[in-house]
Amino acid sequence: MNHQDELPLAKVSEVDEAKRQWLQGMRHPVDTVTEPEPAEILAEFIRQHSVAGQLVARAVFLSPPYSVAEEELSVLLESIKQNGDYADIACMTGSQDDYYYSTQAMSENYAAMSLQVVEQDICRAIAHAVRFECQTYPRPYKVAMLMQAPYYFQEAQIEAAIAAMDVAPEYADIRQVESSTAVLYLFSERFMTYGKAYGLCEWFEVEQFQNP
């Protein structure tokens, strides 16, 4: 499955047992010509998680059951970065850790959204989604979408976040707009006027059904 923008974020699943054995095997090398290279193991581990809609935090490799040494991990990640066979392995830096994903299965935007969810920065996650929607398509962002993948925010969380954003200078461009049927949308004044946002949300919620 390809996670491009608005596809569902899978629940965290158990790592494929073979990959777990490979990662653990990095600490106890076996003299065999069929054993995958450590860099290949890490890359496949990241790819497997991307297919499932999951970022891989750097800390995962440092923690049990894998417990890769810090120095060894740095060398492996650098070798992945320099090797064209792993050109799809991308890194995104958050406030808490570095996160890895495969561009074969996950878009940069989806990865950015997932990062904000993982780090529980709801205000930043909402602002990112709204600005991306307004700049890319452009269209206002329906607030109800925040209760779906990859966010799964609760209504109370959304209301609290929007209230906090209303008084935070870094989110001064994020504005609310409602259709005539009281469906709430958000838009960014960096990319869209209030009139444009209102016209679009009115079309999405009312006019398109009157003019099929």
VEXSELO-279254 format. One record per residue (C-alpha): residue in one letter; x, y, z. Coordinates in nm, 3 decimals. Layout:
BEGIN
a; X; Y; Z
...
REM end
This chain:
BEGIN
m; 0.000; 0.000; 0.000
n; 0.130; 0.340; -0.083
h; 0.092; 0.607; 0.186
q; 0.052; 0.923; -0.018
d; -0.102; 1.211; 0.179
e; -0.445; 1.090; 0.293
l; -0.414; 0.715; 0.333
p; -0.489; 0.549; 0.669
l; -0.215; 0.524; 0.928
a; -0.183; 0.163; 1.041
k; -0.166; 0.073; 1.410
v; 0.182; -0.010; 1.533
s; 0.236; -0.379; 1.455
e; 0.490; -0.633; 1.564
v; 0.805; -0.619; 1.358
d; 0.848; -0.903; 1.111
e; 1.022; -1.179; 1.306
a; 1.291; -1.224; 1.043
k; 1.379; -0.855; 1.059
r; 1.393; -0.874; 1.439
q; 1.634; -1.165; 1.420
w; 1.846; -0.980; 1.164
l; 1.866; -0.669; 1.379
q; 1.957; -0.871; 1.686
g; 2.209; -1.058; 1.474
m; 2.393; -0.733; 1.412
r; 2.530; -0.764; 1.765
h; 2.631; -1.129; 1.708
p; 2.752; -1.162; 1.347
v; 2.728; -1.505; 1.190
d; 2.991; -1.611; 0.940
t; 2.770; -1.689; 0.641
v; 2.761; -1.562; 0.285
t; 2.379; -1.549; 0.288
e; 2.347; -1.313; 0.584
p; 2.223; -0.967; 0.474
e; 2.447; -0.667; 0.531
p; 2.358; -0.456; 0.838
a; 2.277; -0.151; 0.623
e; 2.040; -0.363; 0.416
i; 1.874; -0.490; 0.733
l; 1.811; -0.137; 0.859
a; 1.682; -0.019; 0.522
e; 1.439; -0.311; 0.493
f; 1.325; -0.256; 0.850
i; 1.243; 0.107; 0.768
r; 1.071; 0.012; 0.441
q; 0.855; -0.248; 0.616
h; 0.734; 0.011; 0.864
s; 0.667; 0.269; 0.594
v; 0.440; 0.023; 0.415
a; 0.249; -0.006; 0.744
g; 0.227; 0.375; 0.769
q; 0.481; 0.406; 1.050
l; 0.788; 0.620; 1.097
v; 1.092; 0.461; 1.261
a; 1.251; 0.668; 1.536
r; 1.629; 0.651; 1.567
a; 1.583; 0.554; 1.931
v; 1.419; 0.227; 1.822
f; 1.753; 0.092; 1.702
l; 1.927; 0.194; 2.025
s; 1.670; 0.028; 2.250
p; 1.598; -0.339; 2.330
p; 1.550; -0.582; 2.173
y; 1.788; -0.440; 1.908
s; 2.032; -0.238; 2.120
v; 2.261; -0.131; 1.838
a; 2.559; 0.065; 1.971
e; 2.542; 0.441; 1.911
e; 2.868; 0.454; 1.716
e; 2.775; 0.155; 1.501
l; 2.430; 0.298; 1.430
s; 2.575; 0.632; 1.319
v; 2.807; 0.453; 1.076
l; 2.524; 0.239; 0.938
l; 2.288; 0.532; 0.888
e; 2.562; 0.730; 0.715
s; 2.635; 0.436; 0.483
i; 2.266; 0.418; 0.395
k; 2.269; 0.789; 0.317
q; 2.567; 0.753; 0.085
n; 2.452; 0.436; -0.096
g; 2.231; 0.479; -0.403
d; 2.064; 0.144; -0.332
y; 1.897; 0.313; -0.036
a; 1.807; 0.643; -0.202
d; 1.446; 0.597; -0.090
i; 1.539; 0.607; 0.279
a; 1.469; 0.959; 0.406
c; 1.515; 1.124; 0.744
m; 1.294; 1.382; 0.910
t; 1.408; 1.560; 1.226
g; 1.154; 1.629; 1.498
s; 1.187; 1.801; 1.833
q; 1.243; 1.470; 2.012
d; 1.428; 1.246; 1.766
d; 1.518; 1.173; 1.405
y; 1.263; 0.965; 1.215
y; 1.318; 0.748; 0.909
y; 1.084; 0.641; 0.630
s; 1.089; 0.511; 0.274
t; 0.973; 0.740; -0.004
q; 0.867; 0.428; -0.194
a; 0.573; 0.388; 0.043
m; 0.526; 0.722; 0.218
s; 0.514; 1.080; 0.091
e; 0.705; 1.361; 0.261
n; 0.377; 1.525; 0.361
y; 0.241; 1.206; 0.517
a; 0.569; 1.161; 0.704
a; 0.549; 1.518; 0.834
m; 0.192; 1.463; 0.953
s; 0.291; 1.137; 1.121
l; 0.584; 1.305; 1.294
q; 0.357; 1.563; 1.458
v; 0.123; 1.287; 1.574
v; 0.409; 1.079; 1.715
e; 0.543; 1.380; 1.906
q; 0.191; 1.478; 2.020
d; 0.223; 1.836; 1.896
i; -0.142; 1.880; 1.803
c; -0.128; 2.253; 1.726
r; 0.165; 2.211; 1.492
a; 0.002; 1.908; 1.329
i; -0.315; 2.106; 1.258
a; -0.122; 2.406; 1.124
h; 0.083; 2.183; 0.895
a; -0.227; 2.012; 0.755
v; -0.411; 2.341; 0.697
r; -0.119; 2.520; 0.533
f; -0.039; 2.223; 0.311
e; -0.401; 2.193; 0.197
c; -0.433; 2.566; 0.123
q; -0.102; 2.591; -0.059
t; -0.118; 2.267; -0.256
y; -0.473; 2.227; -0.382
p; -0.573; 2.506; -0.279
r; -0.873; 2.453; -0.052
p; -0.968; 2.502; 0.315
y; -0.923; 2.209; 0.550
k; -1.228; 2.038; 0.695
v; -1.186; 2.011; 1.073
a; -1.361; 1.672; 1.084
m; -1.066; 1.528; 0.890
l; -0.857; 1.561; 1.206
m; -1.056; 1.276; 1.361
q; -0.947; 1.045; 1.078
a; -0.612; 0.892; 0.980
p; -0.334; 0.966; 1.047
y; -0.446; 1.187; 1.337
y; -0.739; 1.025; 1.519
f; -0.767; 1.332; 1.744
q; -1.065; 1.352; 1.979
e; -1.313; 1.637; 1.940
a; -1.209; 1.786; 2.275
q; -0.843; 1.778; 2.170
i; -0.923; 1.959; 1.847
e; -1.130; 2.226; 2.020
a; -0.857; 2.288; 2.278
a; -0.588; 2.307; 2.011
i; -0.784; 2.553; 1.796
a; -0.847; 2.770; 2.101
a; -0.475; 2.770; 2.181
m; -0.386; 2.851; 1.820
d; -0.620; 3.151; 1.822
v; -0.392; 3.330; 2.070
a; -0.052; 3.196; 1.957
p; 0.145; 3.433; 1.726
e; 0.301; 3.148; 1.527
y; -0.046; 3.038; 1.417
a; -0.188; 3.385; 1.348
d; -0.250; 3.290; 0.983
i; -0.481; 3.000; 1.073
r; -0.843; 3.115; 1.057
q; -1.183; 2.952; 1.096
v; -1.462; 2.958; 0.840
e; -1.802; 2.784; 0.838
s; -2.038; 2.686; 0.561
s; -2.402; 2.796; 0.579
t; -2.470; 2.450; 0.721
a; -2.231; 2.516; 1.013
v; -1.956; 2.278; 0.897
l; -1.625; 2.408; 1.031
y; -1.316; 2.449; 0.812
l; -0.974; 2.605; 0.871
f; -0.761; 2.798; 0.624
s; -0.431; 2.985; 0.615
e; -0.427; 3.352; 0.526
r; -0.079; 3.298; 0.384
f; -0.235; 3.123; 0.087
m; -0.605; 3.210; 0.082
t; -0.847; 3.494; 0.160
y; -1.150; 3.451; 0.382
g; -1.381; 3.502; 0.085
k; -1.206; 3.230; -0.116
a; -1.214; 2.990; 0.178
y; -1.583; 3.056; 0.243
g; -1.673; 3.010; -0.123
l; -1.494; 2.676; -0.138
c; -1.635; 2.534; 0.184
e; -1.984; 2.644; 0.074
w; -1.930; 2.459; -0.254
f; -1.808; 2.143; -0.079
e; -2.094; 2.135; 0.172
v; -2.390; 2.285; -0.016
e; -2.362; 2.398; -0.375
q; -2.213; 2.086; -0.533
f; -2.518; 1.890; -0.419
q; -2.752; 2.151; -0.564
n; -2.570; 2.148; -0.897
p; -2.469; 1.788; -0.964
REM end
